[in-house]
Amino acid sequence: MTRFDAARVRAEFPILRTTVPGGAPLHYLDNAATSQMPEAVADAMRDHDFRRRANVKRGVHHLAECATEAYADARQRVARFLNAGDDREVVFTSGTTGAINLLAYAFGATLSPGDEIVLSVLEHHSNLVPWQLLRDRRGVALKFLPATADGRVDVTALPDIVTPRCKLVSVTHVSNVTGGETDIAAVVAAAAVVGARVAVDGAQRVSHGPIDVRALGVDFYAFSAHKMFGPNGVGVLWGRGELLETLPPFLGGGEMIRTVSLDRTTYADIPARFEAGTPPITQAVGLGAAIDWLTGIDRPAAEQHMARLTGRVIDGLATLGGGNARIEVVGPAMTPGRYPVVSFAVDGAHPHDICQILDGHGVALRGGHHCAQPFMDSRGLAGTSRASLALYSDDGDVDAFLNGMEDALARLTL
Ligand SMILES: Cc1ncc(COP(=O)(O)O)c(C=O)c1O
């Protein structure tokens, strides 16, 4: 297999050539929070803003038409990235959180008290709190799939938890805490038995290349551009056209209407019905460029590269402090379906202290509950430190991480 040329990829990310205060080179290992942006994406947005910037759909002048075309083109790129059947199934949102709130509101409006929604204990708060708000508004019940010991959604619990009252199962594709991938096929199969819909939070999956929503067999898929080398401020809710068409709007305002009178409004067709107000046009163009960039990557080689580095992180943690440091990796061993997010807890050291010491080494980690407090509670953890890699990560990043960790252990646990 071709060796992945991380150096060539890194060269496209100016931020990776910067240093942190104190002079250490930046080693960015917080990609699960936000990935960095290549020049090609920034260039596409700059070019749009300097040559085609206008509001979409609202004007007949040249720039308005150019902007409308660019926005439609971005939607087509997303549709291709997802292998969607129709561009109209792609709704631009502010991000994954915006997408799931839209879904919880609009799909939730079709539910009745006593209907059930199944989530998992591993969910990011973005795929939990919107459903709690819905529960409080409409009296639906929430049920939760447990996690396996190694930090994946436990699909063996599906037959017990997904009952005929279940209307939707909404789960993460890849956990932002453990890096564990969910067996979506098992979720889809269990939901089909009772006629429930399936929504997937793809925030941590999309930086790894195209998704085939039709092959997955899901009904809704949500993600954010900033986690896949695109800009922040834009994301997507994809939904099966025939389902989206049945849902009421979420936000009201300009562009989502067909007719408005003082008494009554009729709504536009999908996707405009769900895109009230001026959308994130430049950001959508950036997302389209990020998709182009990402699909030009030698994917198998990139995955092999990230798996090797993730293996180095996991093995390295086990040998720190002469192998005597009490470090628990909260996530699966390095197997297929294990993504490059490594959370770990160090006995006697607070994750924030670890992150602070590592920051002095130029290593950007994240510490805390990672917006997955119920999962942390289920493990009796206040939080973890998390190193998350991307395809531009390299051995220098892993070396700096492990050296910094030796320093942190010496300073915090002696
Ligand atoms: C699994 C998962 N879901 C949802 C989100 C929320 O994404 P955003 O803040 O871009 O809406 C994140 C962000 O960390 C995530 O990791």
The ligand as a Gaussian input file, in Angstrom:
#p B3LYP/6-31G(d) Opt

LIG

0 1
 C      -19.971000      13.358000      18.288000
 C      -20.265000      14.823000      18.254000
 N      -21.511000      15.238000      18.062000
 C      -21.828000      16.539000      17.988000
 C      -20.877000      17.505000      18.141000
 C      -21.269000      18.941000      18.061000
 O      -20.732000      19.531000      16.929000
 P      -20.891000      21.105000      16.686000
 O      -20.395000      21.763000      17.943000
 O      -20.048000      21.371000      15.504000
 O      -22.336000      21.382000      16.469000
 C      -19.554000      17.126000      18.359000
 C      -18.513000      18.148000      18.579000
 O      -17.556000      17.918000      19.283000
 C      -19.243000      15.756000      18.404000
 O      -17.987000      15.341000      18.599000

